[in-house]
Amino acid sequence: MNRPVPRGFTLVEVLVALAIVATTLIAGLQATASMTRMAERQSDRVLAQICAENALTQIRLERQFPNVGESMQSCAQAGRELQVQLLVQPTPNPNFRRVQALLSRDGTHLLELGTVVGRF
């Protein structure tokens, strides 16, 4: 009498298939997490750009020659709190000042934006 040939997969084949699926899922999760972090960072940079432009525009609208020095302020955009550090530095021409806005969030540097402001 012939024995019937067993059908189906062996335990080793099932374990190998599970290992392949698990590796694929882990790689997919890592890629998704990386894309999420990049999207959040891009969003932070756009908000930082808005804050920097607002801070530099405010200096221009004050119509006063800015004093040399450093100041800190916060900027709330889209529910996020950003820190704006304004650096005002002299230039070789005494009629102009270099103003630089450095933006960060939770201690992470996001953006630098600078301009030159003239005497009014």
Residue pairs with C-beta under 8 A, 6 or more apart in sequence:
9 17
43 78
44 80
44 82
44 105
44 110
45 110
45 111
47 77
47 78
47 80
47 82
48 82
48 103
48 105
48 110
48 111
49 111
49 113
50 77
51 75
51 77
51 82
51 84
51 101
51 103
52 84
52 101
52 103
52 111
52 113
53 113
54 75
55 73
55 75
55 84
55 86
55 101
56 99
56 101
56 113
56 115
59 66
59 86
59 99
59 117
60 115
60 117
63 120
64 120
65 97
65 117
65 119
65 120
66 88
66 97
66 99
66 117
67 88
68 88
68 89
68 90
68 97
69 88
70 85
70 86
70 87
70 88
71 85
71 86
72 83
72 84
72 85
72 86
73 83
73 84
73 86
74 81
74 82
74 83
74 84
75 81
75 82
75 83
75 84
75 103
76 82
80 105
81 105
82 103
82 104
82 105
82 110
83 103
83 104
83 105
84 101
84 102
84 103
85 101
85 102
85 103
85 104
86 99
86 100
86 101
86 102
87 99
87 100
87 101
87 102
88 97
88 98
88 99
89 97
89 98
89 99
89 100
90 97
90 98
91 97
91 98
91 116
95 118
95 119
96 116
96 117
96 118
96 119
97 116
97 117
98 114
98 115
98 116
99 114
99 115
99 116
99 117
100 112
100 113
100 114
101 111
101 112
101 113
101 114
102 109
102 111
102 112
103 109
103 110
103 111
103 112
103 113
104 110
